[in-house]
Amino acid sequence: MTKYTPLRVENELQSKIHAFHDEAKAAKEAYYTARKAVLDDDRLSPSAQQEDLAALTDKVAEQLKGILEQQRRYIDGLKTAIEKELRGNQPTDANSVLLRRDAADRVRKLDDEREALAVLRDAVANDDDTLAHAVGVKARNTGWLEVAQAWQAAHPETAGLAEALAYVEDATSGAAFNIGNSMAYSQPTE
């Protein structure tokens, strides 16, 4: 049974991103409250107010940078965890390592989707999971949709994981994600 399903990943990712954005919003609101207190303090000279405001601006910039870094680490960690589950338990004996290395080397040389599909079909027919996995990973990374679908069809237990990983990659690399981050982590305006 897989730990990650597409629905679980979608819900968890959106929830976590909203939580990071809410944390950034709270930092900005705290900045505005502190800024108002500095500006309303009649005991401070104009130069002291400017120094305090500069310190507040630096503080909120560091907070926003830290929250953005936490979000980045979370997304990278989620991708790594799904990729690790997608690969499954791989033996670490010398022969298995050499087989994976040879398969990866052979697959690196593939530059045509039709050729990759032929190699994948041969690997599946010969029960060569190491080569099939290497072709499937290359197909997913290069956008060879037909090959990726053939790999998933041959290894149906990986279909949900591949879909979950594709969702994370799409949801964290598009224009909407970038715009949302720009808004959430931008410096507060005066």
N, C-alpha and C positions, 0 to 999 in steps of 0.2 A: 504494500500500500504506500502510495507516495505521500510525502509530507505536504508538498505544494500542489494545489490545484489552480487552474486559471481563475476561478471565482474567488478563491481565498486570497490569491496574490493581488487581484484587482481591488478587492475590498480593503485589504491591509495596506497596500501602497497608497491608495487614495486617502485613507484615514490618517496615515503617518504624514503624508505631505500636507494635509490640512492642519494637522497638529503643529508641524514646523512653521507653517505660515501664520497660524494663530499665535505661536510664541513670538514670532517676529512682530506681529501687530501689537502684542502686549508690550514689547520692548519700545516700540515707537510711541505708544500711548503714555508709557512711563516717562519717556523723553519729553513729550509735550507738557505733561503735568509738572515735571521738574523745571522745564524752560519757563513756564508761566510763573512758577514760584520765584525763580531768579529775577525775572523781569518785574515782578510785583514787589520785590524787596527794596524798599526805599533806603535801607541802610547801606546798600552797595553803590559804589561809585560806578559811572559808566564803564570805566576800564575794568573794574572788578567784575561787573556783569558780563563783559565780553570774554574775560578769562574763564568765568564759570560756564558760559555758554559753549565756549570752545572745548572745555573739558567734557561737558555733557555730549557734545557732538562726537568727540572721539570715543567716548564710552559706548554710545549707541552703535557707532560704526563697528566697534569690536564685537559687541553682542550680536549684531546682525551677521557679521562675518562668521562668528562661531556657530550660529544656528544653521547657516548655509552649509558650513563644513560638516555639521552633524547630519544634515539631510544627505549630503553627498556620500558620506561614509555608510549611511543606512542603505542607500540605493546600491552602492557598490557591493555591500555585504549581501544584500538580497540577491543580486545577480550571481554572485559567487556561490551562494548556497544552492540556488536553483541549478546552476551549471554543474556543481558537484553532484547533486542528486541525479541530474540528467546523465552524467557519465557513469554513475553507479559505483559500486565497489570494484576497484581495479586491483588485480594482484600486483604485488611489488617484487615478485621474484625476478631474477635477471632475464629469464626467457620472455616473460610477459612484457617487461619494460622494452626489450629489444623488438618484440613484435609490434608494440605500439609505436615505437620510434620509426621502424621501417614502414609501417602503414602510413604514418604522418608524412614521412619523406615522399612516399609514392604519391600520396594525395596532393601534396604541395605542387607537384609537377602537372597536375590536371589543370587545364585552362579552358576546357570546353564542357558545357553542360551535358551534351550528348555522350561524350566520353566518360564523364563522371557517372552518368546514369548506367552505362554499360558496366563500369567497374563495380558499382553498387549492386547491380543485379547478379554479377558473378560472385561477389562476396556473400550475398544472401543465399544464393544457390549452394555455395560451398560451406555454409555455416561459419564464415569468417567474420565474427562479430567485431573484431578489432578493426579490420579494414572497413567494414560497413559503417562503424561508428565514425571513423576518420572522414569518410566521404560525407556522412550526414552532417558532421560539424562544419566541414568546408562549405557544403551546400547552404547551410543556414547562414553562415558568415558572408557568403558571396551573393546571396539572393537567388540561388538556383532553386526556384520554387518547386519545379517538377521533381527534382532529385530529393529535396527535403521532404516532400510529400511521400515519395516512394520509400524513403528511409523510415518515416513515421509509420507507414503502412506495414513495413516489415517488422517494426518494433513498436507495437501499439502502446506499450507501457510508457513510452517516452512522449507520446503525442501531447498529453496534457502538460507535461513539463516544458516541452518546446513551445507550446502555445503560451504558457505562463511567462516564459523568458522573453518571447517576442512581445508580449504585452508590456512588460517592464521596459524593454528597450524602446518601444514606440512611445509609451506614455512619458518617458523621461528624456526624450530627445526632440520632441516636436516644438513647433512655434508656440502653441498654447502653454506648454510647460515653461518654456523660456520667458514668455511674457508674464506668466504667473509669478515666476521667481523674480523677475525684474521688479514687479510691483511690490512683492512681499519684502524683498531685501534691499530696496532702494533707500537711500538716506532720507530722513524726514525733511520735509520742506519747512521753511521758516513761516 
